[in-house]
């Protein structure tokens, strides 16, 4: 049976999930009939910058395999800077 650990990160280690985010962005591109240019024009650096600029607070969890060698999922939760009653989360796993 596979074993995994859930770890909590901060803004400084958001780049850990870059490979998974890029896979998710590609999946959206491949499946989207109407918004392909949105996903085609987005890259990790833009997305990360947007998250940091827009968010008052960021909670970042990720799932890593038992060997500690591969991140297999993540969840990012944010609270909006302008209105702390708004926020969002995104998640992805392989």
PDB file of N, CA, C and O in Angstrom, chain B, residues numbered from 101:
ATOM      1  N   UNK B 101       0.836  -1.170   0.000  1.00  0.00           N
ATOM      2  CA  UNK B 101       0.000   0.000   0.000  1.00  0.00           C
ATOM      3  C   UNK B 101       0.887   1.241   0.000  1.00  0.00           C
ATOM      4  O   UNK B 101       1.883   1.309   0.721  1.00  0.00           O
ATOM      5  N   UNK B 102       0.511   2.215  -0.816  1.00  0.00           N
ATOM      6  CA  UNK B 102       1.254   3.467  -0.892  1.00  0.00           C
ATOM      7  C   UNK B 102       0.989   4.304   0.347  1.00  0.00           C
ATOM      8  O   UNK B 102      -0.113   4.311   0.896  1.00  0.00           O
ATOM      9  N   UNK B 103       2.029   5.007   0.771  1.00  0.00           N
ATOM     10  CA  UNK B 103       1.902   5.906   1.918  1.00  0.00           C
ATOM     11  C   UNK B 103       2.329   7.293   1.487  1.00  0.00           C
ATOM     12  O   UNK B 103       3.234   7.459   0.669  1.00  0.00           O
ATOM     13  N   UNK B 104       1.669   8.274   2.045  1.00  0.00           N
ATOM     14  CA  UNK B 104       1.924   9.651   1.676  1.00  0.00           C
ATOM     15  C   UNK B 104       1.969  10.511   2.929  1.00  0.00           C
ATOM     16  O   UNK B 104       1.399  10.158   3.962  1.00  0.00           O
ATOM     17  N   UNK B 105       2.641  11.624   2.826  1.00  0.00           N
ATOM     18  CA  UNK B 105       2.672  12.608   3.896  1.00  0.00           C
ATOM     19  C   UNK B 105       2.061  13.903   3.384  1.00  0.00           C
ATOM     20  O   UNK B 105       2.261  14.282   2.230  1.00  0.00           O
ATOM     21  N   UNK B 106       1.322  14.570   4.239  1.00  0.00           N
ATOM     22  CA  UNK B 106       0.796  15.892   3.915  1.00  0.00           C
ATOM     23  C   UNK B 106       1.665  16.906   4.625  1.00  0.00           C
ATOM     24  O   UNK B 106       1.863  16.834   5.838  1.00  0.00           O
ATOM     25  N   UNK B 107       2.178  17.842   3.866  1.00  0.00           N
ATOM     26  CA  UNK B 107       3.067  18.875   4.403  1.00  0.00           C
ATOM     27  C   UNK B 107       2.428  20.233   4.169  1.00  0.00           C
ATOM     28  O   UNK B 107       1.620  20.410   3.257  1.00  0.00           O
ATOM     29  N   UNK B 108       2.800  21.174   4.996  1.00  0.00           N
ATOM     30  CA  UNK B 108       2.327  22.539   4.804  1.00  0.00           C
ATOM     31  C   UNK B 108       3.506  23.406   4.398  1.00  0.00           C
ATOM     32  O   UNK B 108       4.586  23.342   4.986  1.00  0.00           O
ATOM     33  N   UNK B 109       3.269  24.217   3.376  1.00  0.00           N
ATOM     34  CA  UNK B 109       4.304  25.116   2.893  1.00  0.00           C
ATOM     35  C   UNK B 109       3.855  26.559   3.050  1.00  0.00           C
ATOM     36  O   UNK B 109       2.783  26.845   3.583  1.00  0.00           O
ATOM     37  N   UNK B 110       4.687  27.439   2.582  1.00  0.00           N
ATOM     38  CA  UNK B 110       4.342  28.850   2.584  1.00  0.00           C
ATOM     39  C   UNK B 110       4.680  29.431   1.215  1.00  0.00           C
ATOM     40  O   UNK B 110       5.081  28.710   0.302  1.00  0.00           O
ATOM     41  N   UNK B 111       4.516  30.709   1.093  1.00  0.00           N
ATOM     42  CA  UNK B 111       4.742  31.373  -0.193  1.00  0.00           C
ATOM     43  C   UNK B 111       6.139  31.079  -0.725  1.00  0.00           C
ATOM     44  O   UNK B 111       6.332  30.966  -1.935  1.00  0.00           O
ATOM     45  N   UNK B 112       7.109  30.955   0.168  1.00  0.00           N
ATOM     46  CA  UNK B 112       8.487  30.729  -0.258  1.00  0.00           C
ATOM     47  C   UNK B 112       8.695  29.386  -0.957  1.00  0.00           C
ATOM     48  O   UNK B 112       9.637  29.233  -1.735  1.00  0.00           O
ATOM     49  N   UNK B 113       7.815  28.406  -0.683  1.00  0.00           N
ATOM     50  CA  UNK B 113       7.996  27.136  -1.387  1.00  0.00           C
ATOM     51  C   UNK B 113       6.854  26.782  -2.325  1.00  0.00           C
ATOM     52  O   UNK B 113       6.615  25.604  -2.592  1.00  0.00           O
ATOM     53  N   UNK B 114       6.156  27.772  -2.821  1.00  0.00           N
ATOM     54  CA  UNK B 114       5.122  27.530  -3.825  1.00  0.00           C
ATOM     55  C   UNK B 114       5.683  26.857  -5.080  1.00  0.00           C
ATOM     56  O   UNK B 114       4.974  26.102  -5.746  1.00  0.00           O
ATOM     57  N   UNK B 115       6.934  27.123  -5.403  1.00  0.00           N
ATOM     58  CA  UNK B 115       7.519  26.534  -6.614  1.00  0.00           C
ATOM     59  C   UNK B 115       7.571  25.007  -6.576  1.00  0.00           C
ATOM     60  O   UNK B 115       7.771  24.373  -7.612  1.00  0.00           O
ATOM     61  N   UNK B 116       7.394  24.415  -5.405  1.00  0.00           N
ATOM     62  CA  UNK B 116       7.369  22.953  -5.315  1.00  0.00           C
ATOM     63  C   UNK B 116       6.261  22.341  -6.167  1.00  0.00           C
ATOM     64  O   UNK B 116       6.400  21.228  -6.673  1.00  0.00           O
ATOM     65  N   UNK B 117       5.165  23.075  -6.321  1.00  0.00           N
ATOM     66  CA  UNK B 117       4.035  22.517  -7.052  1.00  0.00           C
ATOM     67  C   UNK B 117       4.005  22.925  -8.517  1.00  0.00           C
ATOM     68  O   UNK B 117       3.065  22.596  -9.240  1.00  0.00           O
ATOM     69  N   UNK B 118       5.013  23.625  -8.943  1.00  0.00           N
ATOM     70  CA  UNK B 118       5.052  24.081 -10.339  1.00  0.00           C
ATOM     71  C   UNK B 118       4.786  22.962 -11.348  1.00  0.00           C
ATOM     72  O   UNK B 118       3.954  23.145 -12.237  1.00  0.00           O
ATOM     73  N   UNK B 119       5.465  21.799 -11.246  1.00  0.00           N
ATOM     74  CA  UNK B 119       5.221  20.743 -12.242  1.00  0.00           C
ATOM     75  C   UNK B 119       3.761  20.285 -12.270  1.00  0.00           C
ATOM     76  O   UNK B 119       3.208  20.057 -13.347  1.00  0.00           O
ATOM     77  N   UNK B 120       3.133  20.149 -11.105  1.00  0.00           N
ATOM     78  CA  UNK B 120       1.728  19.741 -11.085  1.00  0.00           C
ATOM     79  C   UNK B 120       0.831  20.839 -11.640  1.00  0.00           C
ATOM     80  O   UNK B 120      -0.108  20.555 -12.384  1.00  0.00           O
ATOM     81  N   UNK B 121       1.111  22.092 -11.286  1.00  0.00           N
ATOM     82  CA  UNK B 121       0.310  23.192 -11.807  1.00  0.00           C
ATOM     83  C   UNK B 121       0.403  23.240 -13.334  1.00  0.00           C
ATOM     84  O   UNK B 121      -0.602  23.461 -14.010  1.00  0.00           O
ATOM     85  N   UNK B 122       1.591  23.036 -13.871  1.00  0.00           N
ATOM     86  CA  UNK B 122       1.764  23.053 -15.323  1.00  0.00           C
ATOM     87  C   UNK B 122       0.973  21.924 -15.986  1.00  0.00           C
ATOM     88  O   UNK B 122       0.415  22.113 -17.066  1.00  0.00           O
ATOM     89  N   UNK B 123       0.921  20.752 -15.346  1.00  0.00           N
ATOM     90  CA  UNK B 123       0.102  19.651 -15.876  1.00  0.00           C
ATOM     91  C   UNK B 123      -1.376  20.018 -15.844  1.00  0.00           C
ATOM     92  O   UNK B 123      -2.112  19.726 -16.787  1.00  0.00           O
ATOM     93  N   UNK B 124      -1.808  20.656 -14.765  1.00  0.00           N
ATOM     94  CA  UNK B 124      -3.203  21.077 -14.655  1.00  0.00           C
ATOM     95  C   UNK B 124      -3.553  22.116 -15.712  1.00  0.00           C
ATOM     96  O   UNK B 124      -4.610  22.035 -16.337  1.00  0.00           O
ATOM     97  N   UNK B 125      -2.687  23.072 -15.910  1.00  0.00           N
ATOM     98  CA  UNK B 125      -2.912  24.096 -16.919  1.00  0.00           C
ATOM     99  C   UNK B 125      -3.000  23.467 -18.317  1.00  0.00           C
ATOM    100  O   UNK B 125      -3.847  23.856 -19.121  1.00  0.00           O
ATOM    101  N   UNK B 126      -2.136  22.509 -18.598  1.00  0.00           N
ATOM    102  CA  UNK B 126      -2.176  21.811 -19.888  1.00  0.00           C
ATOM    103  C   UNK B 126      -3.475  21.019 -20.048  1.00  0.00           C
ATOM    104  O   UNK B 126      -4.062  20.988 -21.130  1.00  0.00           O
ATOM    105  N   UNK B 127      -3.916  20.382 -18.970  1.00  0.00           N
ATOM    106  CA  UNK B 127      -5.173  19.644 -19.010  1.00  0.00           C
ATOM    107  C   UNK B 127      -6.341  20.580 -19.330  1.00  0.00           C
ATOM    108  O   UNK B 127      -7.190  20.255 -20.159  1.00  0.00           O
ATOM    109  N   UNK B 128      -6.381  21.740 -18.671  1.00  0.00           N
ATOM    110  CA  UNK B 128      -7.430  22.721 -18.963  1.00  0.00           C
ATOM    111  C   UNK B 128      -7.362  23.165 -20.422  1.00  0.00           C
ATOM    112  O   UNK B 128      -8.386  23.285 -21.094  1.00  0.00           O
ATOM    113  N   UNK B 129      -6.160  23.402 -20.897  1.00  0.00           N
ATOM    114  CA  UNK B 129      -5.986  23.798 -22.300  1.00  0.00           C
ATOM    115  C   UNK B 129      -6.537  22.725 -23.236  1.00  0.00           C
ATOM    116  O   UNK B 129      -7.278  23.023 -24.173  1.00  0.00           O
ATOM    117  N   UNK B 130      -6.169  21.489 -22.973  1.00  0.00           N
ATOM    118  CA  UNK B 130      -6.587  20.386 -23.834  1.00  0.00           C
ATOM    119  C   UNK B 130      -8.100  20.183 -23.838  1.00  0.00           C
ATOM    120  O   UNK B 130      -8.674  19.827 -24.867  1.00  0.00           O
ATOM    121  N   UNK B 131      -8.746  20.407 -22.699  1.00  0.00           N
ATOM    122  CA  UNK B 131     -10.167  20.116 -22.577  1.00  0.00           C
ATOM    123  C   UNK B 131     -11.084  21.298 -22.883  1.00  0.00           C
ATOM    124  O   UNK B 131     -12.266  21.103 -23.166  1.00  0.00           O
ATOM    125  N   UNK B 132     -10.562  22.497 -22.832  1.00  0.00           N
ATOM    126  CA  UNK B 132     -11.409  23.673 -22.952  1.00  0.00           C
ATOM    127  C   UNK B 132     -11.771  23.986 -24.399  1.00  0.00           C
ATOM    128  O   UNK B 132     -10.885  24.180 -25.231  1.00  0.00           O
ATOM    129  N   UNK B 133     -13.066  24.036 -24.704  1.00  0.00           N
ATOM    130  CA  UNK B 133     -13.459  24.412 -26.061  1.00  0.00           C
ATOM    131  C   UNK B 133     -13.502  25.933 -26.267  1.00  0.00           C
ATOM    132  O   UNK B 133     -13.509  26.396 -27.407  1.00  0.00           O
ATOM    133  N   UNK B 134     -13.532  26.710 -25.183  1.00  0.00           N
ATOM    134  CA  UNK B 134     -13.762  28.145 -25.312  1.00  0.00           C
ATOM    135  C   UNK B 134     -12.651  29.044 -24.766  1.00  0.00           C
ATOM    136  O   UNK B 134     -12.573  30.211 -25.149  1.00  0.00           O
ATOM    137  N   UNK B 135     -11.809  28.542 -23.899  1.00  0.00           N
ATOM    138  CA  UNK B 135     -10.855  29.403 -23.207  1.00  0.00           C
ATOM    139  C   UNK B 135      -9.403  28.998 -23.431  1.00  0.00           C
ATOM    140  O   UNK B 135      -8.556  29.237 -22.570  1.00  0.00           O
ATOM    141  N   UNK B 136      -9.113  28.400 -24.552  1.00  0.00           N
ATOM    142  CA  UNK B 136      -7.757  27.915 -24.813  1.00  0.00           C
ATOM    143  C   UNK B 136      -6.706  29.003 -24.684  1.00  0.00           C
ATOM    144  O   UNK B 136      -5.629  28.758 -24.141  1.00  0.00           O
ATOM    145  N   UNK B 137      -7.004  30.214 -25.179  1.00  0.00           N
ATOM    146  CA  UNK B 137      -5.994  31.276 -25.117  1.00  0.00           C
ATOM    147  C   UNK B 137      -5.677  31.659 -23.675  1.00  0.00           C
ATOM    148  O   UNK B 137      -4.547  32.038 -23.366  1.00  0.00           O
ATOM    149  N   UNK B 138      -6.667  31.563 -22.796  1.00  0.00           N
ATOM    150  CA  UNK B 138      -6.419  31.869 -21.382  1.00  0.00           C
ATOM    151  C   UNK B 138      -5.350  30.937 -20.814  1.00  0.00           C
ATOM    152  O   UNK B 138      -4.427  31.379 -20.131  1.00  0.00           O
ATOM    153  N   UNK B 139      -5.485  29.655 -21.103  1.00  0.00           N
ATOM    154  CA  UNK B 139      -4.535  28.676 -20.577  1.00  0.00           C
ATOM    155  C   UNK B 139      -3.225  28.697 -21.341  1.00  0.00           C
ATOM    156  O   UNK B 139      -2.166  28.441 -20.768  1.00  0.00           O
ATOM    157  N   UNK B 140      -3.288  28.995 -22.616  1.00  0.00           N
ATOM    158  CA  UNK B 140      -2.077  29.074 -23.426  1.00  0.00           C
ATOM    159  C   UNK B 140      -1.210  30.256 -22.984  1.00  0.00           C
ATOM    160  O   UNK B 140       0.017  30.155 -22.964  1.00  0.00           O
ATOM    161  N   UNK B 141      -1.844  31.367 -22.632  1.00  0.00           N
ATOM    162  CA  UNK B 141      -1.114  32.573 -22.245  1.00  0.00           C
ATOM    163  C   UNK B 141      -0.642  32.563 -20.801  1.00  0.00           C
ATOM    164  O   UNK B 141       0.188  33.387 -20.419  1.00  0.00           O
ATOM    165  N   UNK B 142      -1.154  31.650 -19.996  1.00  0.00           N
ATOM    166  CA  UNK B 142      -0.792  31.615 -18.576  1.00  0.00           C
ATOM    167  C   UNK B 142       0.437  30.726 -18.390  1.00  0.00           C
ATOM    168  O   UNK B 142       0.556  29.669 -19.009  1.00  0.00           O
ATOM    169  N   UNK B 143       1.341  31.171 -17.531  1.00  0.00           N
ATOM    170  CA  UNK B 143       2.470  30.331 -17.151  1.00  0.00           C
ATOM    171  C   UNK B 143       2.620  30.407 -15.634  1.00  0.00           C
ATOM    172  O   UNK B 143       1.962  31.212 -14.974  1.00  0.00           O
ATOM    173  N   UNK B 144       3.482  29.571 -15.097  1.00  0.00           N
ATOM    174  CA  UNK B 144       3.608  29.479 -13.641  1.00  0.00           C
ATOM    175  C   UNK B 144       4.019  30.813 -13.019  1.00  0.00           C
ATOM    176  O   UNK B 144       3.461  31.203 -11.994  1.00  0.00           O
ATOM    177  N   UNK B 145       4.959  31.505 -13.600  1.00  0.00           N
ATOM    178  CA  UNK B 145       5.424  32.759 -13.015  1.00  0.00           C
ATOM    179  C   UNK B 145       4.299  33.791 -12.932  1.00  0.00           C
ATOM    180  O   UNK B 145       4.180  34.499 -11.932  1.00  0.00           O
ATOM    181  N   UNK B 146       3.477  33.879 -13.976  1.00  0.00           N
ATOM    182  CA  UNK B 146       2.324  34.792 -13.957  1.00  0.00           C
ATOM    183  C   UNK B 146       1.334  34.378 -12.879  1.00  0.00           C
ATOM    184  O   UNK B 146       0.850  35.216 -12.117  1.00  0.00           O
ATOM    185  N   UNK B 147       1.034  33.089 -12.816  1.00  0.00           N
ATOM    186  CA  UNK B 147       0.054  32.596 -11.840  1.00  0.00           C
ATOM    187  C   UNK B 147       0.534  32.816 -10.416  1.00  0.00           C
ATOM    188  O   UNK B 147      -0.236  33.254  -9.562  1.00  0.00           O
ATOM    189  N   UNK B 148       1.780  32.521 -10.157  1.00  0.00           N
ATOM    190  CA  UNK B 148       2.342  32.705  -8.819  1.00  0.00           C
ATOM    191  C   UNK B 148       2.301  34.176  -8.426  1.00  0.00           C
ATOM    192  O   UNK B 148       1.898  34.514  -7.314  1.00  0.00           O
ATOM    193  N   UNK B 149       2.712  35.036  -9.322  1.00  0.00           N
ATOM    194  CA  UNK B 149       2.699  36.474  -9.053  1.00  0.00           C
ATOM    195  C   UNK B 149       1.280  36.963  -8.757  1.00  0.00           C
ATOM    196  O   UNK B 149       1.068  37.753  -7.836  1.00  0.00           O
ATOM    197  N   UNK B 150       0.322  36.493  -9.536  1.00  0.00           N
ATOM    198  CA  UNK B 150      -1.075  36.873  -9.346  1.00  0.00           C
ATOM    199  C   UNK B 150      -1.592  36.410  -7.977  1.00  0.00           C
ATOM    200  O   UNK B 150      -2.283  37.155  -7.282  1.00  0.00           O
ATOM    201  N   UNK B 151      -1.252  35.181  -7.603  1.00  0.00           N
ATOM    202  CA  UNK B 151      -1.648  34.673  -6.291  1.00  0.00           C
ATOM    203  C   UNK B 151      -1.107  35.547  -5.166  1.00  0.00           C
ATOM    204  O   UNK B 151      -1.836  35.915  -4.245  1.00  0.00           O
ATOM    205  N   UNK B 152       0.162  35.869  -5.249  1.00  0.00           N
ATOM    206  CA  UNK B 152       0.812  36.650  -4.192  1.00  0.00           C
ATOM    207  C   UNK B 152       0.261  38.069  -4.139  1.00  0.00           C
ATOM    208  O   UNK B 152      -0.002  38.590  -3.055  1.00  0.00           O
ATOM    209  N   UNK B 153       0.085  38.696  -5.294  1.00  0.00           N
ATOM    210  CA  UNK B 153      -0.393  40.075  -5.325  1.00  0.00           C
ATOM    211  C   UNK B 153      -1.832  40.198  -4.837  1.00  0.00           C
ATOM    212  O   UNK B 153      -2.181  41.181  -4.184  1.00  0.00           O
ATOM    213  N   UNK B 154      -2.654  39.231  -5.139  1.00  0.00           N
ATOM    214  CA  UNK B 154      -4.080  39.306  -4.833  1.00  0.00           C
ATOM    215  C   UNK B 154      -4.416  38.856  -3.411  1.00  0.00           C
ATOM    216  O   UNK B 154      -5.463  39.224  -2.879  1.00  0.00           O
ATOM    217  N   UNK B 155      -3.549  38.072  -2.798  1.00  0.00           N
ATOM    218  CA  UNK B 155      -3.894  37.391  -1.562  1.00  0.00           C
ATOM    219  C   UNK B 155      -3.370  38.083  -0.315  1.00  0.00           C
ATOM    220  O   UNK B 155      -2.214  38.501  -0.247  1.00  0.00           O
ATOM    221  N   UNK B 156      -4.237  38.189   0.649  1.00  0.00           N
ATOM    222  CA  UNK B 156      -3.855  38.655   1.980  1.00  0.00           C
ATOM    223  C   UNK B 156      -3.152  37.524   2.735  1.00  0.00           C
ATOM    224  O   UNK B 156      -2.197  37.740   3.480  1.00  0.00           O
ATOM    225  N   UNK B 157      -3.657  36.329   2.513  1.00  0.00           N
ATOM    226  CA  UNK B 157      -3.096  35.160   3.185  1.00  0.00           C
ATOM    227  C   UNK B 157      -3.167  33.970   2.235  1.00  0.00           C
ATOM    228  O   UNK B 157      -4.127  33.827   1.479  1.00  0.00           O
ATOM    229  N   UNK B 158      -2.151  33.126   2.278  1.00  0.00           N
ATOM    230  CA  UNK B 158      -2.100  31.929   1.437  1.00  0.00           C
ATOM    231  C   UNK B 158      -1.786  30.731   2.327  1.00  0.00           C
ATOM    232  O   UNK B 158      -0.811  30.743   3.079  1.00  0.00           O
ATOM    233  N   UNK B 159      -2.611  29.710   2.236  1.00  0.00           N
ATOM    234  CA  UNK B 159      -2.353  28.439   2.899  1.00  0.00           C
ATOM    235  C   UNK B 159      -2.070  27.427   1.805  1.00  0.00           C
ATOM    236  O   UNK B 159      -2.832  27.303   0.846  1.00  0.00           O
ATOM    237  N   UNK B 160      -0.981  26.712   1.952  1.00  0.00           N
ATOM    238  CA  UNK B 160      -0.493  25.838   0.895  1.00  0.00           C
ATOM    239  C   UNK B 160      -0.137  24.490   1.501  1.00  0.00           C
ATOM    240  O   UNK B 160       0.786  24.390   2.309  1.00  0.00           O
ATOM    241  N   UNK B 161      -0.869  23.461   1.111  1.00  0.00           N
ATOM    242  CA  UNK B 161      -0.582  22.096   1.542  1.00  0.00           C
ATOM    243  C   UNK B 161      -0.218  21.264   0.320  1.00  0.00           C
ATOM    244  O   UNK B 161      -0.716  21.499  -0.782  1.00  0.00           O
ATOM    245  N   UNK B 162       0.651  20.298   0.532  1.00  0.00           N
ATOM    246  CA  UNK B 162       1.001  19.405  -0.562  1.00  0.00           C
ATOM    247  C   UNK B 162       1.181  17.986  -0.035  1.00  0.00           C
ATOM    248  O   UNK B 162       1.491  17.767   1.136  1.00  0.00           O
ATOM    249  N   UNK B 163       0.978  17.039  -0.932  1.00  0.00           N
ATOM    250  CA  UNK B 163       1.078  15.622  -0.595  1.00  0.00           C
ATOM    251  C   UNK B 163       2.318  15.077  -1.287  1.00  0.00           C
ATOM    252  O   UNK B 163       2.516  15.270  -2.486  1.00  0.00           O
ATOM    253  N   UNK B 164       3.147  14.395  -0.508  1.00  0.00           N
ATOM    254  CA  UNK B 164       4.407  13.869  -1.028  1.00  0.00           C
ATOM    255  C   UNK B 164       4.448  12.362  -0.787  1.00  0.00           C
ATOM    256  O   UNK B 164       3.948  11.881   0.229  1.00  0.00           O
ATOM    257  N   UNK B 165       5.038  11.623  -1.714  1.00  0.00           N
ATOM    258  CA  UNK B 165       5.089  10.166  -1.563  1.00  0.00           C
ATOM    259  C   UNK B 165       5.997   9.778  -0.401  1.00  0.00           C
ATOM    260  O   UNK B 165       6.745  10.604   0.124  1.00  0.00           O
ATOM    261  N   UNK B 166       5.920   8.506  -0.009  1.00  0.00           N
ATOM    262  CA  UNK B 166       6.637   8.049   1.185  1.00  0.00           C
ATOM    263  C   UNK B 166       8.153   8.182   1.072  1.00  0.00           C
ATOM    264  O   UNK B 166       8.843   8.256   2.089  1.00  0.00           O
ATOM    265  N   UNK B 167       8.677   8.213  -0.146  1.00  0.00           N
ATOM    266  CA  UNK B 167      10.120   8.376  -0.332  1.00  0.00           C
ATOM    267  C   UNK B 167      10.545   9.836  -0.253  1.00  0.00           C
ATOM    268  O   UNK B 167      11.735  10.145  -0.189  1.00  0.00           O
ATOM    269  N   UNK B 168       9.568  10.724  -0.257  1.00  0.00           N
ATOM    270  CA  UNK B 168       9.880  12.148  -0.233  1.00  0.00           C
ATOM    271  C   UNK B 168      10.436  12.642  -1.549  1.00  0.00           C
ATOM    272  O   UNK B 168      11.085  13.687  -1.608  1.00  0.00           O
ATOM    273  N   UNK B 169      10.180  11.886  -2.612  1.00  0.00           N
ATOM    274  CA  UNK B 169      10.788  12.233  -3.890  1.00  0.00           C
ATOM    275  C   UNK B 169       9.813  12.835  -4.900  1.00  0.00           C
ATOM    276  O   UNK B 169      10.240  13.402  -5.905  1.00  0.00           O
ATOM    277  N   UNK B 170       8.507  12.719  -4.643  1.00  0.00           N
ATOM    278  CA  UNK B 170       7.560  13.175  -5.647  1.00  0.00           C
ATOM    279  C   UNK B 170       6.323  13.784  -4.980  1.00  0.00           C
ATOM    280  O   UNK B 170       5.687  13.165  -4.127  1.00  0.00           O
ATOM    281  N   UNK B 171       6.005  15.000  -5.387  1.00  0.00           N
ATOM    282  CA  UNK B 171       4.783  15.628  -4.923  1.00  0.00           C
ATOM    283  C   UNK B 171       3.654  15.156  -5.826  1.00  0.00           C
ATOM    284  O   UNK B 171       3.734  15.270  -7.049  1.00  0.00           O
ATOM    285  N   UNK B 172       2.597  14.622  -5.209  1.00  0.00           N
ATOM    286  CA  UNK B 172       1.519  14.011  -5.977  1.00  0.00           C
ATOM    287  C   UNK B 172       0.196  14.775  -5.878  1.00  0.00           C
ATOM    288  O   UNK B 172      -0.785  14.382  -6.509  1.00  0.00           O
ATOM    289  N   UNK B 173       0.154  15.836  -5.113  1.00  0.00           N
ATOM    290  CA  UNK B 173      -1.068  16.628  -5.001  1.00  0.00           C
ATOM    291  C   UNK B 173      -0.812  17.902  -4.222  1.00  0.00           C
ATOM    292  O   UNK B 173       0.175  18.020  -3.496  1.00  0.00           O
ATOM    293  N   UNK B 174      -1.718  18.853  -4.387  1.00  0.00           N
ATOM    294  CA  UNK B 174      -1.604  20.094  -3.635  1.00  0.00           C
ATOM    295  C   UNK B 174      -2.955  20.756  -3.468  1.00  0.00           C
ATOM    296  O   UNK B 174      -3.914  20.447  -4.176  1.00  0.00           O
ATOM    297  N   UNK B 175      -3.011  21.664  -2.527  1.00  0.00           N
ATOM    298  CA  UNK B 175      -4.190  22.500  -2.321  1.00  0.00           C
ATOM    299  C   UNK B 175      -3.687  23.878  -1.893  1.00  0.00           C
ATOM    300  O   UNK B 175      -2.914  24.000  -0.943  1.00  0.00           O
ATOM    301  N   UNK B 176      -4.129  24.899  -2.598  1.00  0.00           N
ATOM    302  CA  UNK B 176      -3.796  26.280  -2.241  1.00  0.00           C
ATOM    303  C   UNK B 176      -5.093  26.982  -1.882  1.00  0.00           C
ATOM    304  O   UNK B 176      -6.041  26.984  -2.667  1.00  0.00           O
ATOM    305  N   UNK B 177      -5.137  27.574  -0.707  1.00  0.00           N
ATOM    306  CA  UNK B 177      -6.293  28.359  -0.265  1.00  0.00           C
ATOM    307  C   UNK B 177      -5.835  29.787  -0.044  1.00  0.00           C
ATOM    308  O   UNK B 177      -4.768  30.024   0.523  1.00  0.00           O
ATOM    309  N   UNK B 178      -6.644  30.743  -0.493  1.00  0.00           N
ATOM    310  CA  UNK B 178      -6.262  32.145  -0.345  1.00  0.00           C
ATOM    311  C   UNK B 178      -7.409  32.955   0.238  1.00  0.00           C
ATOM    312  O   UNK B 178      -8.580  32.605   0.091  1.00  0.00           O
ATOM    313  N   UNK B 179      -7.046  34.041   0.900  1.00  0.00           N
ATOM    314  CA  UNK B 179      -7.988  35.060   1.351  1.00  0.00           C
ATOM    315  C   UNK B 179      -7.649  36.317   0.574  1.00  0.00           C
ATOM    316  O   UNK B 179      -6.494  36.739   0.520  1.00  0.00           O
ATOM    317  N   UNK B 180      -8.673  36.912  -0.029  1.00  0.00           N
ATOM    318  CA  UNK B 180      -8.495  38.086  -0.884  1.00  0.00           C
ATOM    319  C   UNK B 180      -8.004  39.293  -0.087  1.00  0.00           C
ATOM    320  O   UNK B 180      -8.488  39.555   1.014  1.00  0.00           O
ATOM    321  N   UNK B 181      -7.049  40.019  -0.642  1.00  0.00           N
ATOM    322  CA  UNK B 181      -6.491  41.218  -0.020  1.00  0.00           C
ATOM    323  C   UNK B 181      -7.522  42.334   0.120  1.00  0.00           C
ATOM    324  O   UNK B 181      -7.566  43.016   1.144  1.00  0.00           O
ATOM    325  N   UNK B 182      -8.344  42.521  -0.900  1.00  0.00           N
ATOM    326  CA  UNK B 182      -9.308  43.613  -0.941  1.00  0.00           C
ATOM    327  C   UNK B 182     -10.538  43.339  -0.088  1.00  0.00           C
ATOM    328  O   UNK B 182     -11.116  44.266   0.480  1.00  0.00           O
ATOM    329  N   UNK B 183     -10.938  42.090   0.007  1.00  0.00           N
ATOM    330  CA  UNK B 183     -12.164  41.741   0.723  1.00  0.00           C
ATOM    331  C   UNK B 183     -11.932  40.417   1.438  1.00  0.00           C
ATOM    332  O   UNK B 183     -11.979  39.351   0.824  1.00  0.00           O
ATOM    333  N   UNK B 184     -11.679  40.497   2.744  1.00  0.00           N
ATOM    334  CA  UNK B 184     -11.314  39.273   3.467  1.00  0.00           C
ATOM    335  C   UNK B 184     -12.485  38.299   3.643  1.00  0.00           C
ATOM    336  O   UNK B 184     -12.338  37.270   4.304  1.00  0.00           O
ATOM    337  N   UNK B 185     -13.639  38.615   3.061  1.00  0.00           N
ATOM    338  CA  UNK B 185     -14.750  37.670   3.049  1.00  0.00           C
ATOM    339  C   UNK B 185     -14.707  36.801   1.789  1.00  0.00           C
ATOM    340  O   UNK B 185     -15.497  35.867   1.648  1.00  0.00           O
ATOM    341  N   UNK B 186     -13.803  37.105   0.896  1.00  0.00           N
ATOM    342  CA  UNK B 186     -13.655  36.338  -0.343  1.00  0.00           C
ATOM    343  C   UNK B 186     -12.340  35.581  -0.340  1.00  0.00           C
ATOM    344  O   UNK B 186     -11.349  36.015   0.249  1.00  0.00           O
ATOM    345  N   UNK B 187     -12.356  34.474  -0.992  1.00  0.00           N
ATOM    346  CA  UNK B 187     -11.152  33.676  -1.127  1.00  0.00           C
ATOM    347  C   UNK B 187     -11.403  32.592  -2.148  1.00  0.00           C
ATOM    348  O   UNK B 187     -12.476  32.522  -2.747  1.00  0.00           O
ATOM    349  N   UNK B 188     -10.421  31.759  -2.340  1.00  0.00           N
ATOM    350  CA  UNK B 188     -10.608  30.637  -3.259  1.00  0.00           C
ATOM    351  C   UNK B 188      -9.609  29.545  -2.905  1.00  0.00           C
ATOM    352  O   UNK B 188      -8.680  29.750  -2.123  1.00  0.00           O
ATOM    353  N   UNK B 189      -9.825  28.398  -3.495  1.00  0.00           N
ATOM    354  CA  UNK B 189      -8.837  27.342  -3.348  1.00  0.00           C
ATOM    355  C   UNK B 189      -8.715  26.624  -4.672  1.00  0.00           C
ATOM    356  O   UNK B 189      -9.647  26.588  -5.476  1.00  0.00           O
ATOM    357  N   UNK B 190      -7.563  26.064  -4.874  1.00  0.00           N
ATOM    358  CA  UNK B 190      -7.355  25.219  -6.040  1.00  0.00           C
ATOM    359  C   UNK B 190      -6.613  23.970  -5.582  1.00  0.00           C
ATOM    360  O   UNK B 190      -5.807  24.008  -4.652  1.00  0.00           O
ATOM    361  N   UNK B 191      -6.900  22.882  -6.249  1.00  0.00           N
ATOM    362  CA  UNK B 191      -6.265  21.628  -5.873  1.00  0.00           C
ATOM    363  C   UNK B 191      -6.000  20.805  -7.122  1.00  0.00           C
ATOM    364  O   UNK B 191      -6.632  20.994  -8.161  1.00  0.00           O
ATOM    365  N   UNK B 192      -5.071  19.906  -6.999  1.00  0.00           N
ATOM    366  CA  UNK B 192      -4.759  19.006  -8.099  1.00  0.00           C
ATOM    367  C   UNK B 192      -4.011  17.816  -7.544  1.00  0.00           C
ATOM    368  O   UNK B 192      -3.227  17.944  -6.603  1.00  0.00           O
ATOM    369  N   UNK B 193      -4.252  16.679  -8.119  1.00  0.00           N
ATOM    370  CA  UNK B 193      -3.486  15.485  -7.756  1.00  0.00           C
ATOM    371  C   UNK B 193      -3.336  14.608  -8.991  1.00  0.00           C
ATOM    372  O   UNK B 193      -4.123  14.677  -9.934  1.00  0.00           O
ATOM    373  N   UNK B 194      -2.305  13.787  -8.950  1.00  0.00           N
ATOM    374  CA  UNK B 194      -2.099  12.872 -10.064  1.00  0.00           C
ATOM    375  C   UNK B 194      -2.491  11.466  -9.665  1.00  0.00           C
ATOM    376  O   UNK B 194      -2.388  10.543 -10.473  1.00  0.00           O
TER     377      UNK B 194
END
